[in-house]
Every structure is written in C-alpha cells, then in structure tokens.
C-alpha cells in the first residue's frame, strides 16, 4: 500500500507499527498500535483484527513480513511500501511517546554512520527479508539469487546496464 492510499483510507484501517520499542518511542503514526515483529505471531490474539490492517516499519521490509504472516492467519493485511521513510518523505507527521513531533530512527536506534552506509544497511535488510520471504529457510541457488537480485534492482529503478555490470561481476 502506498502512502497516498493509506492517507485516503486511514480512518477505516488499523495501523500496526512492527518496529522495536526505541524506534516506536522516537516516532510513529498517530493512532498506530505498537506490536514488534517478533510478537506479531504470539500476540495476534490480543488485537481486534476486524478492521483491515496496514503494517509499518522503517523501510517496509519488516512490515511486509508481518503483513504476510497476518494474511496467513486470515487477517486482511497490507504493508506500507517504503515504510516510515516514505511516510516522512511525503511530509506526514510522526509523534513520539509523549505526543510531540517524532522522527524515524535507524534500525539500531542510534546514528550508524554516513548516509551511504545507512542506505546500504537499509538495502541489505530489504534484500534479506525479501530472500527469506521468497525462499523461506532454503538457501537459493546462484541462478535463483541472481534472478531475485535482477528483479529487486529493477524495482529500485536501477538502469538495466548497471544491473548487468553488477550481476556480471564474478564476486556477486
């Protein structure tokens, strides 16, 4: 689900933030429910799932995994594409645990280096969750991994000639 779609339907949806406690406290969507990813399966019985659910995290990787898990048990669930990074980029507010303006924390809850490092870290997390979603606990073959990476890079808007260079590199 895109930010624009969420905003248009937010009154009829339940937003569930699946990030860790420190991330939640730093900033979240007003009215969201906090249910960390590792608790979604065990705590799902304690939540009223009658409304469609939109799961959110920082980049969309964890929320995608949570939405998949919820759909497996019959919940009408969606993930916010791009996560709270996309939410903030669209100029939408976050509130912290006091109700004041919040911010999106990095995975660690701390400043973890340069913007390039942070982007790389976010991409690695997205790829790891994507591979797990696609292949489960099975390690993909080299051919499967290359196909997955081609599709992922195309979805990120990487030019075809750059993808060829990346995938033709023997170290990949």
GITA-V222482 format. One record per pair of residues at least 12 apart in sequence whose ideal C-beta (glycine too) atoms are under 10 Angstrom apart, sorted by the first residue. I is the first residue (numbers start at 1). J is the second residue. Records with the same first field share a line. If there is no record, write none. Layout:
I: J + J
This chain:
1: 13 + 52 + 54 + 55 + 56 + 60 + 63 + 67 + 77 + 78 + 79 + 80 + 81
2: 78 + 80 + 81 + 82 + 86 + 90
3: 80 + 81 + 82 + 83 + 84 + 86 + 87 + 88 + 89 + 90 + 91 + 92
4: 86 + 90
5: 54 + 78 + 80 + 81
6: 29 + 54 + 56 + 78 + 80 + 81 + 86 + 87 + 90 + 92
7: 87 + 90 + 92
9: 52 + 54 + 78
10: 29 + 30 + 31 + 54 + 92
11: 31 + 51
12: 51 + 52
13: 31 + 51 + 52 + 53 + 54 + 76 + 78
14: 31 + 32 + 33 + 47 + 48 + 49 + 50 + 51 + 52 + 53 + 54 + 55 + 75 + 76 + 77
15: 28 + 29 + 30 + 31 + 32 + 33 + 51 + 53 + 54 + 55 + 56 + 80 + 87
16: 29 + 32 + 33 + 34 + 35 + 40 + 44 + 47 + 49 + 53 + 54 + 55 + 56 + 57 + 63 + 66 + 67 + 70 + 75 + 77
17: 29 + 32 + 33 + 34 + 35 + 36 + 37 + 54 + 55 + 56 + 57 + 58 + 62 + 63 + 66 + 80 + 83 + 84
18: 32 + 33 + 34 + 35 + 36 + 37 + 38 + 39 + 40 + 55 + 56 + 57 + 58 + 62 + 63 + 64 + 65 + 66 + 67 + 69 + 70 + 79 + 83
19: 34 + 35 + 36 + 37 + 56 + 57 + 58 + 62 + 63 + 83 + 84 + 104 + 105 + 107 + 109
20: 34 + 36 + 37 + 38 + 57 + 58 + 62 + 105 + 107 + 108 + 109
21: 34 + 36 + 97 + 109
22: 105 + 108 + 109 + 110
23: 36 + 57 + 58 + 62 + 84 + 102 + 103 + 104 + 105 + 106 + 107 + 108 + 109
24: 36 + 96 + 97 + 102 + 105
25: 96 + 97 + 98 + 102 + 105 + 109
26: 94 + 96 + 97 + 102 + 103 + 104 + 105 + 106 + 109
27: 84 + 87 + 88 + 93 + 94 + 95 + 96 + 97 + 100 + 101 + 102 + 103 + 104 + 105
28: 56 + 84 + 87 + 94 + 95 + 96 + 97 + 102 + 104
29: 54 + 56 + 80 + 84 + 87 + 92 + 93 + 94 + 95 + 102
30: 92 + 93 + 94 + 95 + 99 + 102
31: 95
32: 54 + 55 + 56 + 84 + 94 + 95
33: 47 + 48 + 53 + 55
34: 97
35: 47 + 53 + 55 + 66
36: 57 + 62 + 66
37: 55 + 57 + 61 + 62 + 63 + 65 + 66 + 69 + 129
38: 62 + 66
39: 66
40: 55 + 62 + 63 + 65 + 66 + 67 + 69 + 70 + 73 + 75 + 77
41: 66 + 69 + 70 + 72 + 73
44: 66 + 69 + 70 + 73 + 75
45: 73
47: 70 + 75
49: 70 + 73 + 74 + 75 + 76 + 77
50: 75 + 76
51: 75 + 76
52: 75 + 76 + 77 + 78
53: 66 + 67 + 70 + 71 + 75 + 76 + 77 + 78 + 79
54: 67 + 76 + 77 + 78 + 79 + 80
55: 67 + 68 + 69 + 70 + 75 + 77 + 78 + 79 + 80 + 83
56: 78 + 79 + 80 + 82 + 83 + 84 + 86 + 87
57: 79 + 80 + 83 + 84 + 85 + 104 + 107 + 125 + 129
58: 82 + 83 + 84 + 85 + 86 + 87 + 88 + 104 + 105 + 106 + 107 + 122 + 125
59: 80 + 81 + 82 + 83 + 84 + 85 + 86 + 104 + 107 + 121 + 122 + 123 + 125 + 126 + 129
60: 79 + 80 + 81 + 82 + 83 + 84 + 85 + 86 + 122 + 125 + 126 + 129
61: 79 + 83 + 107 + 122 + 123 + 124 + 125 + 126 + 127 + 128 + 129 + 130 + 132 + 133
62: 79 + 83 + 107 + 125 + 126 + 129
63: 77 + 78 + 79 + 80 + 81 + 82 + 83 + 84 + 129
64: 78 + 79 + 80 + 81 + 83 + 126 + 129 + 130 + 133
65: 79 + 129 + 130 + 132 + 133
66: 79
67: 79 + 80
68: 129 + 133
83: 104 + 122 + 126
84: 102 + 103 + 104 + 105
85: 104 + 122
87: 104
88: 102 + 103 + 104
89: 104
106: 118 + 121 + 122
107: 121 + 122 + 125
108: 121
123: 152 + 153 + 156
126: 152 + 155 + 156
127: 145 + 148 + 149 + 152 + 153
130: 148 + 149 + 151 + 152 + 155
131: 144 + 145 + 148 + 149 + 152
134: 147 + 148 + 151 + 152
135: 148
142: 172
145: 167 + 172
146: 166 + 167 + 168 + 172
147: 167
149: 163 + 166 + 167 + 172
150: 163 + 164 + 166 + 167
151: 163
153: 166 + 167
